[in-house]
Every structure is written in C-alpha cells, then in structure tokens.
Amino acid sequence: MNLNLKIGDSVVVKQGVKEPDLEEFEIGGWQGRVLEIDTNSDKDKVLITIEWDSLTLVQISADYIEQSEIDGFDWSSMILYDSDLEKSIPRDKEENVKKAKDKLSDKHFWASLGEEGLRISKILQGVNPRNEMKCLQRWVEHLDKELTFPIQAIVSESEDNWLIKSGDKVLLKSLPHIVDMYGIIASIRLNGKKYEFPLCDLEVIDKTQTGFQLIDDYRIWFANR
C-alpha cells in the first residue's frame, strides 16, 4: 500500500477526483478518517472506506446529499482508491462527526422520497422528524393556512365495518384535530351528514387543485413516517 494507511488515519482527497457514483460532483479536498482497508476486491489497487469529518460534512452541498438519499447512497462515507488520497492531519474529533451527521440526517430526513420528499422537508423544516406529534401539528398549521375549504374528495381506503366506504365522494370541510393512530382527522360531509375521517385516506378529486398536491404530500409523509 503506497500510503501505508491504517484504520483511523486521516486522509484528504486529491484535487480533480470525482464522486464515483455521482460524477457531476467533484470531491477534491474532502477529508475524513479511514474506516476500512480492502486489499482483496481489486488485485491492482487498494480500496479505502472513508468517513467524512465534520468540516467536510457541513460543507457538502444540499444537492449532493439529496441526490444521494434519492439514489440510496451513503453521503457520510465513501469508498475510493488509495491512489485518490493523501495522508492528512485530523481536523476534529469523532464526536463532532456524529453531531454533524445527526443534524444533516434530520434536515434531509425525507429526501429519499424524491420531489415529494423535498416538499415535505420544507414544510417540516426545523421539526424533529422523529417527533410524530410535532410533525402532525406542523402539518395541521400548514394545511389550514394553505387549503381553501370545502374540498371535494374521494375515500381511497376505509375499514370494512365503517359507514364510509372506499370510493365514496365526500366534502372536506375542516381539519379539527389529531389522533395518534390515524393522524390528522378531517371533518367531512357525506349525503348531508357530518362525519370525522382520517385525512390520510382521502384524495382530492381535482388533481389540478392546489389542495391535491398538499394533501397527497401529507398522505405520502403519513405512509412513510
């Protein structure tokens, strides 16, 4: 091994090196610690797994992290050839790396869902994605602000023993409260009678209406929370 590296050593990527899976991103100057050394997979070169340090993590573009999430790649580490690397001096502590990763993971938590995930991330910005009740409260605030009631909707799913059946057309009137198991509860009217029904099981009929995308994004979030 040319660099005589060992686990835990700090390395920096040489200028001009591109991300192996997303070649539109140049990674020269990125720095991290060696996690793994593989001398068996490639007979001619040594593969080095690097965990990026906290200074590199906070400088990584949002576009790169979001694209990595969509494609299922790990943006906090990378496998490169040893010939792409140079030895360096550590710039931080490992606890700094964990803090930076946790912060970025929360910020881009929904990015793997694609365009819908990016819209969801904007709505839930600043909310702990693991705090479901806080997320639901933010959704209610956002939907109440952006939606214009009443909205014509159709029941996409229903329990077998409910009075309201899949395929029923209803009028969505308001979003009065939240229930742990069912999320946001909608106030609806069906055949002149008032009911309450989970918003996650309602779909706006008019797909050109602003409410369609807003409620559909909520439904996607609820299914993936």
C-alpha positions, 0 to 999 in steps of 0.5 A: 500500500503506497500510503501505508494507511491504517484504520483511523488515519486521516486522509484528504482527497486529491484535487480533480477526483470525482464522486464515483457514483455521482460524477457531476460532483467533484470531491477534491479536498474532502477529508475524513478518517479511514474506516476500512482497508480492502486489499482483496476486491481489486488485485491492482489497487487498494480500496479505502472506506472513508468517513467524512469529518465534520468540516467536510460534512457541513460543507457538502452541498444540499444537492449532493446529499439529496441526490444521494438519499434519492439514489440510496447512497451513503453521503457520510462515507465513501469508498475510493482508491488509495491512489485518490488520497493523501495522508492528512492531519485530523481536523476534529474529533469523532464526536463532532462527526456524529453531531454533524451527521445527526443534524444533516440526517434530520434536515434531509430526513425525507429526501429519499422520497424524491420531489415529494420528499423535498416538499415535505422537508420544507414544510417540516423544516426545523421539526424533529422528524422523529417527533410524530406529534410535532410533525402532525401539528406542523402539518395541521398549521400548514394545511389550514393556512394553505387549503381553501375549504370545502374540498371535494374528495374521494375515500381511497381506503376505509375499514370494512365495518365503517359507514364510509366506504372506499370510493365514496365522494365526500366534502372536506370541510375542516381539519379539527384535530389529531389522533395518534393512530390515524393522524390528522382527522378531517371533518367531512360531509357525506349525503348531508351528514357530518362525519370525522375521517382520517385525512390520510385516506382521502384524495382530492378529486381535482388533481389540478387543485392546489389542495391535491398536491398538499394533501397527497404530500401529507398522505405520502409523509403519513405512509412513510413516517 
